[in-house]
Amino acid sequence: MKKLSLSLTIMLIAASSIAAGGHSLAAFSPSSSHILRMLRLRAAVKTDQPEYALGQPVSIIFEVTNPWTRPVRVDFSDNQGFDVIVRNSFGFPIWQLSSDQSYSSAFSNIELGPGETERFQIQWDQKDIHGLSVPAGLYTVRAFLTAATGRVSCSDYTQIRIRPQEASNAYIQDYQNSGCNVEEAGRLAGEEERDKFSAEWRDGLLYLYHQNATYNCCIEEIAITMNMADRIIWIYEEEILEGDGCRCMCNYDLTTTVAGLSAGVYTVRFYNKKTKRFLGEIPIVVVPWASQP
């Protein structure tokens, strides 16, 4: 297992000079008085596809190759080893791998034989440094070895496109509510048990569950409507009273069935339509790519 790291002392593992394209590079070690002005390693960054839907994870692959005829060892001051920066079409950095990572301060290194390649792979979830989803557009992905001394030239970049969201065909296929859920003692569910939210993807449909929703005891139904934009689904619940309703409250279990969703990652937020009160959310709901309706 090759070690990774982050300071940049570069050592050519050789006892004599290395001939490369007619030029000679002197071998050296950390105690040597010889210092390479620049060691060039071959770098290539690529993604698993050139275009992505909004919210679709981006797989980034970074390969570092030793083009020389002798082994090369790259020493680092910690175990980071490489970094990735994503810039938007205006050139502004919107995400960096190291911004939300912590690394050990232990020294480490990678050793590459002649022609050998070290491969790194990560996933970007299309979130910026603030954790917000990025919009559609063209993005530049740059990967590089992280070097404290700056004596290694090893970086590459590629571009990807995130497609605008297609017009949504999602709709509520059905909604249901249980009867009044009252505990044996005749009391409402405790605060910790109210407003529990969950989701389930099954047979091409998204089932949304709101457990122990608190509404009037005398209702005809709890009507549910929805809206969707930018991979956020808003669910609006509205109690339809029998006459003027009753002077009591009940807990209900609500189920909403959503059809027509395209594959991707969604956030679902629940609101009381009458009071406009935010009830809660399911931050991540995954509709599988291989299971589109």
ChimeraX attribute file (.defattr): number of C-alpha atoms within 10 A of each C-alpha:
attribute: neighborCount
match mode: 1-to-1
recipient: residues
	/A:1	4
	/A:2	10
	/A:3	14
	/A:4	20
	/A:5	26
	/A:6	28
	/A:7	23
	/A:8	21
	/A:9	21
	/A:10	24
	/A:11	20
	/A:12	23
	/A:13	16
	/A:14	15
	/A:15	10
	/A:16	12
	/A:17	14
	/A:18	17
	/A:19	13
	/A:20	12
	/A:21	7
	/A:22	6
	/A:23	8
	/A:24	11
	/A:25	13
	/A:26	14
	/A:27	18
	/A:28	19
	/A:29	14
	/A:30	11
	/A:31	6
	/A:32	9
	/A:33	7
	/A:34	11
	/A:35	15
	/A:36	15
	/A:37	9
	/A:38	11
	/A:39	16
	/A:40	15
	/A:41	17
	/A:42	17
	/A:43	20
	/A:44	18
	/A:45	22
	/A:46	20
	/A:47	18
	/A:48	10
	/A:49	11
	/A:50	12
	/A:51	16
	/A:52	17
	/A:53	17
	/A:54	25
	/A:55	24
	/A:56	16
	/A:57	15
	/A:58	20
	/A:59	14
	/A:60	20
	/A:61	16
	/A:62	24
	/A:63	19
	/A:64	22
	/A:65	20
	/A:66	21
	/A:67	18
	/A:68	20
	/A:69	13
	/A:70	19
	/A:71	17
	/A:72	23
	/A:73	16
	/A:74	23
	/A:75	25
	/A:76	28
	/A:77	21
	/A:78	19
	/A:79	20
	/A:80	24
	/A:81	24
	/A:82	20
	/A:83	18
	/A:84	23
	/A:85	18
	/A:86	23
	/A:87	18
	/A:88	18
	/A:89	12
	/A:90	9
	/A:91	10
	/A:92	12
	/A:93	16
	/A:94	16
	/A:95	22
	/A:96	19
	/A:97	16
	/A:98	13
	/A:99	11
	/A:100	9
	/A:101	8
	/A:102	9
	/A:103	12
	/A:104	12
	/A:105	14
	/A:106	13
	/A:107	16
	/A:108	20
	/A:109	23
	/A:110	18
	/A:111	19
	/A:112	22
	/A:113	16
	/A:114	13
	/A:115	14
	/A:116	14
	/A:117	17
	/A:118	14
	/A:119	11
	/A:120	15
	/A:121	12
	/A:122	13
	/A:123	12
	/A:124	17
	/A:125	16
	/A:126	23
	/A:127	15
	/A:128	17
	/A:129	15
	/A:130	9
	/A:131	10
	/A:132	9
	/A:133	15
	/A:134	18
	/A:135	17
	/A:136	18
	/A:137	14
	/A:138	15
	/A:139	20
	/A:140	18
	/A:141	21
	/A:142	21
	/A:143	26
	/A:144	22
	/A:145	26
	/A:146	23
	/A:147	23
	/A:148	14
	/A:149	12
	/A:150	14
	/A:151	16
	/A:152	21
	/A:153	16
	/A:154	20
	/A:155	22
	/A:156	19
	/A:157	17
	/A:158	16
	/A:159	18
	/A:160	18
	/A:161	17
	/A:162	20
	/A:163	15
	/A:164	13
	/A:165	15
	/A:166	10
	/A:167	8
	/A:168	14
	/A:169	10
	/A:170	15
	/A:171	15
	/A:172	18
	/A:173	12
	/A:174	12
	/A:175	18
	/A:176	16
	/A:177	18
	/A:178	14
	/A:179	14
	/A:180	20
	/A:181	20
	/A:182	15
	/A:183	12
	/A:184	7
	/A:185	6
	/A:186	9
	/A:187	12
	/A:188	18
	/A:189	17
	/A:190	9
	/A:191	8
	/A:192	7
	/A:193	11
	/A:194	16
	/A:195	21
	/A:196	16
	/A:197	19
	/A:198	16
	/A:199	18
	/A:200	14
	/A:201	16
	/A:202	10
	/A:203	9
	/A:204	17
	/A:205	19
	/A:206	21
	/A:207	18
	/A:208	21
	/A:209	22
	/A:210	21
	/A:211	20
	/A:212	24
	/A:213	24
	/A:214	18
	/A:215	20
	/A:216	19
	/A:217	20
	/A:218	19
	/A:219	18
	/A:220	12
	/A:221	16
	/A:222	20
	/A:223	16
	/A:224	21
	/A:225	14
	/A:226	18
	/A:227	13
	/A:228	16
	/A:229	11
	/A:230	17
	/A:231	19
	/A:232	16
	/A:233	18
	/A:234	17
	/A:235	21
	/A:236	21
	/A:237	22
	/A:238	17
	/A:239	20
	/A:240	16
	/A:241	16
	/A:242	13
	/A:243	9
	/A:244	9
	/A:245	15
	/A:246	12
	/A:247	8
	/A:248	9
	/A:249	17
	/A:250	21
	/A:251	23
	/A:252	24
	/A:253	18
	/A:254	21
	/A:255	19
	/A:256	22
	/A:257	18
	/A:258	19
	/A:259	17
	/A:260	16
	/A:261	18
	/A:262	20
	/A:263	19
	/A:264	17
	/A:265	19
	/A:266	21
	/A:267	16
	/A:268	21
	/A:269	18
	/A:270	21
	/A:271	19
	/A:272	17
	/A:273	16
	/A:274	10
	/A:275	9
	/A:276	12
	/A:277	11
	/A:278	12
	/A:279	17
	/A:280	14
	/A:281	19
	/A:282	17
	/A:283	12
	/A:284	12
	/A:285	19
	/A:286	15
	/A:287	21
	/A:288	14
	/A:289	12
	/A:290	7
	/A:291	13
	/A:292	14
	/A:293	14
